[in-house]
Structures are given as C-alpha cells and as structure tokens.
C-alpha cells in the first residue's frame, strides 16, 4: 500500500451532491451524464449544476431511482473528457457484495454541498 500525507489528503474536496438529472450517453452501456447540485450559484445568483460522468448505468437501468439521491463526490479533480463529455468530479462508491456499486450516502438528509470533514 502506498501512503499519502495528511497534507495530500487535505487537498481533496469531498462534498455531498444531489443528483438532479441522469441521462445515458449514446453508444455506451455504462456511462451516464449526471447533473449534480452542490449548492453552487452563478454570478446572477442562479443555481449552477455540475456535470459529472459516471459509469453506473448498467447497475441503474431505471434512472428515476437516482433522481434526488444524495451521494458523495470528489469535486476538485481536474475536468476530464469522457466520450466527448466533460466531467467535473467523481462519484464515490464501494463494491457491494453482489458487485453492484454502493453509494456512500449521508445517514440523514444534509444540505447540498455539505463538505466531508
């Protein structure tokens, strides 16, 4: 196992976001283009959603179960193009016993953009 310093770990910005929209990416079986609410606003005070691409579609064919779900994300990764779509963060999940990803979620509802401490 490779260790990281506490200073390196502290650079990670992890927040709870609410999935507002999830759409399949054409010509893929796994990828979803999700719009996530982290409580961010633009210069006019309008709610700003962040696009994050996640490879979870094969496990969630019914996308409606994802809407309004609060999930843990890393939000300060460099933007990355995946199949031509920009992703601005990473969904955090663990491997379930059946191989299906299990989301890391708060025990109770929290405010969007709540920071992990």
N, C-alpha and C positions, 0 to 999 in steps of 0.2 A: 504494500500500500504506500502510495506517495502522500506525504503530508503537505498541507498548506499552512501558512502562518495565519495568526488571527487577523493581521493587517490585510492579507489577501482575502480572507473570508469576509471581512467587513466591507470590502468593495462591492460585494453582491447586494443588489437591491431587490428584495423579495416582497411582493405585495399580494393581497387578495384582490382579485378582479372578478367581475360578474360577466358571464357570457351573455351577450345581448343578441348575437346572431351567429349562426354556424351554417356555412354553405359548402357543398362539395366542390372540390377543384376538378374541373373537367379532365378526363383522360387519366385519372388516378383512382385507385381503390381505397387509399388510406388517408389522403390529405383533406383537411377542412380549413377553410378560410374563416376565421372567427373574428368577430368584432367584440372587444373586451372593454368594459367600463372600469376604469381605475379612479374615477372621480376627478379626472383632469378636465380643465376648461381651456378654451382658446382665448385669444386677446379680446373677444367680444363677450366673454362670459358664457359661451355656449358649451355644452358638454362635448368633449372630444373623446372618441373611441379609438382604441389602438388595435391595429390588425396583427393577429398572431396566427401563424400557420401551424397546425398540429396534425400529427399522423395517427389519429384515433378513429377515423370514420368506420373502419371495419368492425370496431367494437361498439359503435353507437350508430347503427343504421337509422334509428329513429332520432333524428336531430332535435326533436322537441324536448327530449329529456335533458338536453344540455342548456336550454334557454333558462336564464336567471339563476344558473348554478354558480355558486361562489367557489373559486378554485385558486390555488397558489401558483404564482408566476414569478419568474425572474424577469425584471423589467429593464435592466440596464445592460443587456447584451448588445453588441453592435448589430445594426439591422442586417438582415441576410435575405437574399433572393432564393426562393424555393419554387421551382417550376414557374418562374417568371413573376411570382408574387412576393412582395416584401413582407418579411416577418419581423416584428418589433418586440420580441420577448420569447419566453419559453414556458410552456405549461409544465408543471411539476406533477409527477405521478409515480407510483411504485408498481411493481409487478404483483398482481394478485395471484392467489393460489391457482386459479384457472388460466393464468396467463393474460387475462384482461387487465388493462391498466386501472389502478385505483387512484382516484384523485386525492390529493392532500387538501382537505377542506377544514374550515373552522368548525368547532363543535356547536357553536351558536352563530346566528347571522351577525355579521360585523359590517361596519361601514366600508363602502367600496374604496379601494386604495389603502386599506389598513396595512401598515408596514409590519413585517415579521421582525420580532425582536429576539 
